[in-house]
Amino acid sequence: MPGSLQVRNLDDDTIQRLKARAARHGRSAEAEHREILRHALSAEIDPSFADLAARLRAMSGERAHTPAEELQREGRGER
């Protein structure tokens, strides 16, 4: 079953513009709202792992890092 979404606190101008746009496209305001959301979200591209990793590296670039080899050696020594 499809979900539903309720939008609150829209100003009157936005509502009127939505209704006018819906009328131009021969749809109800609700159908127009769905189409606007569908279009806006279909244009959004999910970032790749490489992009997310690059952003994480940029955010942590100033921090001191311990090389993985050193951490592995420490872990072996604790056993």
Biopython code that builds the backbone (N, CA, C, O; Angstrom):
import numpy as np
from Bio.PDB.StructureBuilder import StructureBuilder

atoms = [
    (1, "MET", "N", (0.847, -1.177, 0.000)),
    (1, "MET", "CA", (0.000, 0.000, 0.000)),
    (1, "MET", "C", (0.894, 1.243, 0.000)),
    (1, "MET", "O", (1.805, 1.335, 0.823)),
    (2, "PRO", "N", (0.661, 2.185, -0.888)),
    (2, "PRO", "CA", (1.478, 3.396, -0.935)),
    (2, "PRO", "C", (1.322, 4.219, 0.341)),
    (2, "PRO", "O", (0.265, 4.226, 0.973)),
    (3, "GLY", "N", (2.393, 4.908, 0.700)),
    (3, "GLY", "CA", (2.364, 5.776, 1.864)),
    (3, "GLY", "C", (1.694, 7.093, 1.546)),
    (3, "GLY", "O", (1.359, 7.383, 0.398)),
    (4, "SER", "N", (1.508, 7.879, 2.583)),
    (4, "SER", "CA", (0.928, 9.206, 2.378)),
    (4, "SER", "C", (1.798, 10.233, 3.084)),
    (4, "SER", "O", (2.577, 9.910, 3.981)),
    (5, "LEU", "N", (1.648, 11.459, 2.661)),
    (5, "LEU", "CA", (2.436, 12.554, 3.195)),
    (5, "LEU", "C", (1.539, 13.764, 3.344)),
    (5, "LEU", "O", (0.798, 14.115, 2.425)),
    (6, "GLN", "N", (1.605, 14.394, 4.488)),
    (6, "GLN", "CA", (0.803, 15.586, 4.706)),
    (6, "GLN", "C", (1.753, 16.771, 4.868)),
    (6, "GLN", "O", (2.698, 16.708, 5.654)),
    (7, "VAL", "N", (1.508, 17.826, 4.141)),
    (7, "VAL", "CA", (2.343, 19.021, 4.203)),
    (7, "VAL", "C", (1.557, 20.110, 4.917)),
    (7, "VAL", "O", (0.442, 20.449, 4.519)),
    (8, "ARG", "N", (2.142, 20.647, 5.966)),
    (8, "ARG", "CA", (1.449, 21.664, 6.760)),
    (8, "ARG", "C", (2.137, 23.019, 6.614)),
    (8, "ARG", "O", (3.279, 23.123, 6.165)),
    (9, "ASN", "N", (1.410, 24.027, 7.003)),
    (9, "ASN", "CA", (1.932, 25.392, 7.101)),
    (9, "ASN", "C", (2.425, 25.961, 5.766)),
    (9, "ASN", "O", (3.426, 26.676, 5.729)),
    (10, "LEU", "N", (1.734, 25.650, 4.686)),
    (10, "LEU", "CA", (2.054, 26.268, 3.401)),
    (10, "LEU", "C", (1.366, 27.619, 3.331)),
    (10, "LEU", "O", (0.220, 27.769, 3.755)),
    (11, "ASP", "N", (2.074, 28.593, 2.795)),
    (11, "ASP", "CA", (1.440, 29.905, 2.663)),
    (11, "ASP", "C", (0.434, 29.875, 1.514)),
    (11, "ASP", "O", (0.517, 29.033, 0.620)),
    (12, "ASP", "N", (-0.502, 30.792, 1.554)),
    (12, "ASP", "CA", (-1.581, 30.824, 0.565)),
    (12, "ASP", "C", (-1.072, 30.973, -0.861)),
    (12, "ASP", "O", (-1.640, 30.394, -1.787)),
    (13, "ASP", "N", (-0.008, 31.744, -1.043)),
    (13, "ASP", "CA", (0.543, 31.945, -2.384)),
    (13, "ASP", "C", (1.041, 30.621, -2.969)),
    (13, "ASP", "O", (0.793, 30.323, -4.137)),
    (14, "THR", "N", (1.735, 29.841, -2.165)),
    (14, "THR", "CA", (2.248, 28.544, -2.630)),
    (14, "THR", "C", (1.097, 27.623, -3.011)),
    (14, "THR", "O", (1.160, 26.937, -4.032)),
    (15, "ILE", "N", (0.056, 27.604, -2.203)),
    (15, "ILE", "CA", (-1.105, 26.757, -2.491)),
    (15, "ILE", "C", (-1.767, 27.182, -3.792)),
    (15, "ILE", "O", (-2.122, 26.338, -4.615)),
    (16, "GLN", "N", (-1.932, 28.474, -3.978)),
    (16, "GLN", "CA", (-2.558, 28.975, -5.208)),
    (16, "GLN", "C", (-1.711, 28.648, -6.432)),
    (16, "GLN", "O", (-2.245, 28.285, -7.480)),
    (17, "ARG", "N", (-0.399, 28.775, -6.304)),
    (17, "ARG", "CA", (0.488, 28.467, -7.427)),
    (17, "ARG", "C", (0.459, 26.977, -7.754)),
    (17, "ARG", "O", (0.518, 26.592, -8.922)),
    (18, "LEU", "N", (0.367, 26.134, -6.714)),
    (18, "LEU", "CA", (0.264, 24.692, -6.935)),
    (18, "LEU", "C", (-1.035, 24.358, -7.662)),
    (18, "LEU", "O", (-1.042, 23.564, -8.603)),
    (19, "LYS", "N", (-2.123, 24.965, -7.223)),
    (19, "LYS", "CA", (-3.417, 24.704, -7.864)),
    (19, "LYS", "C", (-3.429, 25.191, -9.307)),
    (19, "LYS", "O", (-3.983, 24.523, -10.180)),
    (20, "ALA", "N", (-2.825, 26.342, -9.566)),
    (20, "ALA", "CA", (-2.775, 26.865, -10.937)),
    (20, "ALA", "C", (-1.931, 25.961, -11.830)),
    (20, "ALA", "O", (-2.292, 25.688, -12.975)),
    (21, "ARG", "N", (-0.810, 25.504, -11.296)),
    (21, "ARG", "CA", (0.056, 24.595, -12.066)),
    (21, "ARG", "C", (-0.666, 23.283, -12.341)),
    (21, "ARG", "O", (-0.587, 22.745, -13.446)),
    (22, "ALA", "N", (-1.365, 22.772, -11.343)),
    (22, "ALA", "CA", (-2.128, 21.537, -11.518)),
    (22, "ALA", "C", (-3.187, 21.704, -12.598)),
    (22, "ALA", "O", (-3.372, 20.814, -13.429)),
    (23, "ALA", "N", (-3.880, 22.829, -12.595)),
    (23, "ALA", "CA", (-4.916, 23.087, -13.607)),
    (23, "ALA", "C", (-4.299, 23.140, -15.007)),
    (23, "ALA", "O", (-4.878, 22.618, -15.959)),
    (24, "ARG", "N", (-3.138, 23.763, -15.134)),
    (24, "ARG", "CA", (-2.467, 23.831, -16.444)),
    (24, "ARG", "C", (-2.126, 22.434, -16.958)),
    (24, "ARG", "O", (-2.158, 22.185, -18.163)),
    (25, "HIS", "N", (-1.800, 21.529, -16.038)),
    (25, "HIS", "CA", (-1.418, 20.166, -16.425)),
    (25, "HIS", "C", (-2.588, 19.188, -16.386)),
    (25, "HIS", "O", (-2.410, 17.998, -16.645)),
    (26, "GLY", "N", (-3.778, 19.680, -16.066)),
    (26, "GLY", "CA", (-4.956, 18.824, -16.051)),
    (26, "GLY", "C", (-4.950, 17.790, -14.933)),
    (26, "GLY", "O", (-5.457, 16.681, -15.104)),
    (27, "ARG", "N", (-4.374, 18.154, -13.782)),
    (27, "ARG", "CA", (-4.291, 17.233, -12.650)),
    (27, "ARG", "C", (-4.883, 17.889, -11.415)),
    (27, "ARG", "O", (-5.105, 19.099, -11.380)),
    (28, "SER", "N", (-5.132, 17.082, -10.419)),
    (28, "SER", "CA", (-5.524, 17.623, -9.114)),
    (28, "SER", "C", (-4.286, 18.205, -8.445)),
    (28, "SER", "O", (-3.158, 17.913, -8.845)),
    (29, "ALA", "N", (-4.502, 19.022, -7.433)),
    (29, "ALA", "CA", (-3.368, 19.589, -6.696)),
    (29, "ALA", "C", (-2.540, 18.474, -6.067)),
    (29, "ALA", "O", (-1.312, 18.553, -6.032)),
    (30, "GLU", "N", (-3.201, 17.448, -5.575)),
    (30, "GLU", "CA", (-2.482, 16.331, -4.962)),
    (30, "GLU", "C", (-1.627, 15.586, -5.989)),
    (30, "GLU", "O", (-0.479, 15.238, -5.712)),
    (31, "ALA", "N", (-2.186, 15.344, -7.166)),
    (31, "ALA", "CA", (-1.428, 14.670, -8.231)),
    (31, "ALA", "C", (-0.250, 15.535, -8.681)),
    (31, "ALA", "O", (0.834, 15.024, -8.962)),
    (32, "GLU", "N", (-0.471, 16.831, -8.745)),
    (32, "GLU", "CA", (0.622, 17.741, -9.133)),
    (32, "GLU", "C", (1.724, 17.717, -8.087)),
    (32, "GLU", "O", (2.909, 17.706, -8.422)),
    (33, "HIS", "N", (1.339, 17.710, -6.841)),
    (33, "HIS", "CA", (2.292, 17.643, -5.735)),
    (33, "HIS", "C", (3.126, 16.363, -5.851)),
    (33, "HIS", "O", (4.347, 16.408, -5.698)),
    (34, "ARG", "N", (2.481, 15.227, -6.120)),
    (34, "ARG", "CA", (3.206, 13.965, -6.295)),
    (34, "ARG", "C", (4.197, 14.062, -7.452)),
    (34, "ARG", "O", (5.334, 13.604, -7.343)),
    (35, "GLU", "N", (3.759, 14.660, -8.560)),
    (35, "GLU", "CA", (4.627, 14.772, -9.737)),
    (35, "GLU", "C", (5.826, 15.677, -9.452)),
    (35, "GLU", "O", (6.942, 15.378, -9.878)),
    (36, "ILE", "N", (5.604, 16.762, -8.746)),
    (36, "ILE", "CA", (6.713, 17.663, -8.387)),
    (36, "ILE", "C", (7.729, 16.923, -7.530)),
    (36, "ILE", "O", (8.931, 17.005, -7.782)),
    (37, "LEU", "N", (7.258, 16.204, -6.523)),
    (37, "LEU", "CA", (8.165, 15.437, -5.662)),
    (37, "LEU", "C", (8.891, 14.352, -6.455)),
    (37, "LEU", "O", (10.103, 14.189, -6.313)),
    (38, "ARG", "N", (8.169, 13.615, -7.282)),
    (38, "ARG", "CA", (8.769, 12.550, -8.091)),
    (38, "ARG", "C", (9.875, 13.124, -8.983)),
    (38, "ARG", "O", (10.969, 12.566, -9.066)),
    (39, "HIS", "N", (9.579, 14.235, -9.641)),
    (39, "HIS", "CA", (10.568, 14.861, -10.535)),
    (39, "HIS", "C", (11.786, 15.360, -9.762)),
    (39, "HIS", "O", (12.922, 15.139, -10.183)),
    (40, "ALA", "N", (11.556, 16.031, -8.637)),
    (40, "ALA", "CA", (12.667, 16.584, -7.850)),
    (40, "ALA", "C", (13.574, 15.481, -7.321)),
    (40, "ALA", "O", (14.796, 15.623, -7.329)),
    (41, "LEU", "N", (12.990, 14.396, -6.866)),
    (41, "LEU", "CA", (13.787, 13.327, -6.279)),
    (41, "LEU", "C", (14.431, 12.426, -7.315)),
    (41, "LEU", "O", (15.459, 11.809, -7.032)),
    (42, "SER", "N", (13.857, 12.330, -8.509)),
    (42, "SER", "CA", (14.477, 11.497, -9.541)),
    (42, "SER", "C", (15.728, 12.167, -10.098)),
    (42, "SER", "O", (16.614, 11.487, -10.616)),
    (43, "ALA", "N", (15.811, 13.483, -9.999)),
    (43, "ALA", "CA", (16.982, 14.204, -10.494)),
    (43, "ALA", "C", (18.141, 14.142, -9.496)),
    (43, "ALA", "O", (19.284, 14.437, -9.845)),
    (44, "GLU", "N", (17.840, 13.759, -8.260)),
    (44, "GLU", "CA", (18.870, 13.689, -7.218)),
    (44, "GLU", "C", (19.675, 12.407, -7.393)),
    (44, "GLU", "O", (19.111, 11.323, -7.540)),
    (45, "ILE", "N", (20.976, 12.541, -7.377)),
    (45, "ILE", "CA", (21.857, 11.396, -7.583)),
    (45, "ILE", "C", (22.450, 10.982, -6.236)),
    (45, "ILE", "O", (22.995, 11.810, -5.507)),
    (46, "ASP", "N", (22.338, 9.697, -5.918)),
    (46, "ASP", "CA", (22.945, 9.195, -4.691)),
    (46, "ASP", "C", (24.461, 9.229, -4.855)),
    (46, "ASP", "O", (24.977, 8.801, -5.887)),
    (47, "PRO", "N", (25.179, 9.730, -3.857)),
    (47, "PRO", "CA", (26.635, 9.792, -3.986)),
    (47, "PRO", "C", (27.246, 8.399, -3.988)),
    (47, "PRO", "O", (26.738, 7.482, -3.342)),
    (48, "SER", "N", (28.333, 8.256, -4.717)),
    (48, "SER", "CA", (29.031, 6.970, -4.770)),
    (48, "SER", "C", (29.845, 6.786, -3.492)),
    (48, "SER", "O", (30.050, 7.737, -2.738)),
    (49, "PHE", "N", (30.301, 5.575, -3.256)),
    (49, "PHE", "CA", (31.149, 5.314, -2.094)),
    (49, "PHE", "C", (32.407, 6.177, -2.172)),
    (49, "PHE", "O", (32.850, 6.719, -1.159)),
    (50, "ALA", "N", (32.983, 6.306, -3.368)),
    (50, "ALA", "CA", (34.203, 7.103, -3.533)),
    (50, "ALA", "C", (33.955, 8.561, -3.146)),
    (50, "ALA", "O", (34.798, 9.184, -2.500)),
    (51, "ASP", "N", (32.801, 9.106, -3.538)),
    (51, "ASP", "CA", (32.473, 10.488, -3.174)),
    (51, "ASP", "C", (32.309, 10.640, -1.666)),
    (51, "ASP", "O", (32.805, 11.599, -1.075)),
    (52, "LEU", "N", (31.614, 9.694, -1.052)),
    (52, "LEU", "CA", (31.430, 9.748, 0.398)),
    (52, "LEU", "C", (32.762, 9.620, 1.125)),
    (52, "LEU", "O", (33.004, 10.324, 2.105)),
    (53, "ALA", "N", (33.629, 8.725, 0.652)),
    (53, "ALA", "CA", (34.944, 8.553, 1.263)),
    (53, "ALA", "C", (35.778, 9.827, 1.122)),
    (53, "ALA", "O", (36.476, 10.216, 2.058)),
    (54, "ALA", "N", (35.710, 10.469, -0.027)),
    (54, "ALA", "CA", (36.453, 11.718, -0.237)),
    (54, "ALA", "C", (35.961, 12.816, 0.705)),
    (54, "ALA", "O", (36.761, 13.582, 1.242)),
    (55, "ARG", "N", (34.646, 12.890, 0.905)),
    (55, "ARG", "CA", (34.102, 13.884, 1.830)),
    (55, "ARG", "C", (34.550, 13.597, 3.256)),
    (55, "ARG", "O", (34.865, 14.522, 4.005)),
    (56, "LEU", "N", (34.583, 12.331, 3.637)),
    (56, "LEU", "CA", (35.028, 11.959, 4.979)),
    (56, "LEU", "C", (36.499, 12.300, 5.163)),
    (56, "LEU", "O", (36.894, 12.815, 6.209)),
    (57, "ARG", "N", (37.315, 12.013, 4.143)),
    (57, "ARG", "CA", (38.734, 12.373, 4.229)),
    (57, "ARG", "C", (38.910, 13.878, 4.373)),
    (57, "ARG", "O", (39.751, 14.330, 5.151)),
    (58, "ALA", "N", (38.135, 14.651, 3.640)),
    (58, "ALA", "CA", (38.231, 16.116, 3.718)),
    (58, "ALA", "C", (37.831, 16.615, 5.100)),
    (58, "ALA", "O", (38.432, 17.556, 5.619)),
    (59, "MET", "N", (36.823, 15.991, 5.697)),
    (59, "MET", "CA", (36.366, 16.415, 7.029)),
    (59, "MET", "C", (37.377, 16.055, 8.112)),
    (59, "MET", "O", (37.461, 16.747, 9.127)),
    (60, "SER", "N", (38.145, 14.985, 7.916)),
    (60, "SER", "CA", (39.077, 14.539, 8.956)),
    (60, "SER", "C", (40.533, 14.806, 8.579)),
    (60, "SER", "O", (41.441, 14.250, 9.197)),
    (61, "GLY", "N", (40.761, 15.635, 7.589)),
    (61, "GLY", "CA", (42.108, 15.891, 7.091)),
    (61, "GLY", "C", (43.061, 16.495, 8.101)),
    (61, "GLY", "O", (44.266, 16.258, 8.013)),
    (62, "GLU", "N", (42.575, 17.258, 9.045)),
    (62, "GLU", "CA", (43.425, 17.929, 10.024)),
    (62, "GLU", "C", (43.760, 17.041, 11.225)),
    (62, "GLU", "O", (44.624, 17.388, 12.031)),
    (63, "ARG", "N", (43.094, 15.923, 11.343)),
    (63, "ARG", "CA", (43.286, 15.059, 12.506)),
    (63, "ARG", "C", (44.499, 14.162, 12.337)),
    (63, "ARG", "O", (44.884, 13.806, 11.224)),
    (64, "ALA", "N", (45.093, 13.805, 13.474)),
    (64, "ALA", "CA", (46.213, 12.862, 13.453)),
    (64, "ALA", "C", (45.667, 11.465, 13.188)),
    (64, "ALA", "O", (44.624, 11.088, 13.724)),
    (65, "HIS", "N", (46.368, 10.703, 12.365)),
    (65, "HIS", "CA", (45.943, 9.360, 12.011)),
    (65, "HIS", "C", (47.011, 8.354, 12.409)),
    (65, "HIS", "O", (48.208, 8.622, 12.304)),
    (66, "THR", "N", (46.570, 7.214, 12.859)),
    (66, "THR", "CA", (47.482, 6.118, 13.176)),
    (66, "THR", "C", (47.432, 5.135, 12.015)),
    (66, "THR", "O", (46.356, 4.660, 11.653)),
    (67, "PRO", "N", (48.593, 4.823, 11.424)),
    (67, "PRO", "CA", (48.602, 3.880, 10.303)),
    (67, "PRO", "C", (48.008, 2.531, 10.703)),
    (67, "PRO", "O", (48.176, 2.090, 11.840)),
    (68, "ALA", "N", (47.327, 1.888, 9.788)),
    (68, "ALA", "CA", (46.678, 0.603, 10.050)),
    (68, "ALA", "C", (47.683, -0.451, 10.498)),
    (68, "ALA", "O", (47.374, -1.279, 11.355)),
    (69, "GLU", "N", (48.879, -0.426, 9.929)),
    (69, "GLU", "CA", (49.902, -1.425, 10.294)),
    (69, "GLU", "C", (50.244, -1.326, 11.772)),
    (69, "GLU", "O", (50.427, -2.338, 12.449)),
    (70, "GLU", "N", (50.325, -0.107, 12.258)),
    (70, "GLU", "CA", (50.644, 0.103, 13.669)),
    (70, "GLU", "C", (49.512, -0.422, 14.558)),
    (70, "GLU", "O", (49.765, -1.053, 15.584)),
    (71, "LEU", "N", (48.287, -0.163, 14.166)),
    (71, "LEU", "CA", (47.151, -0.671, 14.928)),
    (71, "LEU", "C", (47.114, -2.192, 14.930)),
    (71, "LEU", "O", (46.787, -2.808, 15.945)),
    (72, "GLN", "N", (47.448, -2.799, 13.793)),
    (72, "GLN", "CA", (47.478, -4.267, 13.727)),
    (72, "GLN", "C", (48.564, -4.835, 14.642)),
    (72, "GLN", "O", (48.334, -5.819, 15.345)),
    (73, "ARG", "N", (49.747, -4.214, 14.632)),
    (73, "ARG", "CA", (50.828, -4.667, 15.512)),
    (73, "ARG", "C", (50.431, -4.576, 16.980)),
    (73, "ARG", "O", (50.706, -5.482, 17.767)),
    (74, "GLU", "N", (49.774, -3.458, 17.341)),
    (74, "GLU", "CA", (49.319, -3.287, 18.714)),
    (74, "GLU", "C", (48.303, -4.367, 19.080)),
    (74, "GLU", "O", (48.340, -4.922, 20.177)),
    (75, "GLY", "N", (47.400, -4.655, 18.150)),
    (75, "GLY", "CA", (46.383, -5.668, 18.405)),
    (75, "GLY", "C", (46.975, -7.053, 18.592)),
    (75, "GLY", "O", (46.487, -7.830, 19.413)),
    (76, "ARG", "N", (48.018, -7.371, 17.844)),
    (76, "ARG", "CA", (48.668, -8.674, 17.967)),
    (76, "ARG", "C", (49.407, -8.784, 19.291)),
    (76, "ARG", "O", (49.476, -9.858, 19.888)),
    (77, "GLY", "N", (49.955, -7.673, 19.739)),
    (77, "GLY", "CA", (50.703, -7.677, 20.995)),
    (77, "GLY", "C", (49.836, -7.851, 22.220)),
    (77, "GLY", "O", (50.319, -8.273, 23.271)),
    (78, "GLU", "N", (48.554, -7.528, 22.097)),
    (78, "GLU", "CA", (47.661, -7.612, 23.240)),
    (78, "GLU", "C", (47.113, -9.019, 23.448)),
    (78, "GLU", "O", (46.494, -9.286, 24.478)),
    (79, "ARG", "N", (47.322, -9.912, 22.511)),
    (79, "ARG", "CA", (46.764, -11.268, 22.621)),
    (79, "ARG", "C", (47.541, -12.134, 23.538)),
    (79, "ARG", "O", (47.193, -13.299, 23.731)),
]
sb = StructureBuilder()
sb.init_structure("model")
sb.init_model(0)
sb.init_chain("A")
sb.init_seg("    ")
for serial, (resi, resn, name, xyz) in enumerate(atoms, 1):
    if name == "N":
        sb.init_residue(resn, " ", resi, " ")
    sb.init_atom(name, np.array(xyz, "f"), 0.0, 1.0, " ", f" {name:<3s}", serial, name[0])
structure = sb.get_structure()
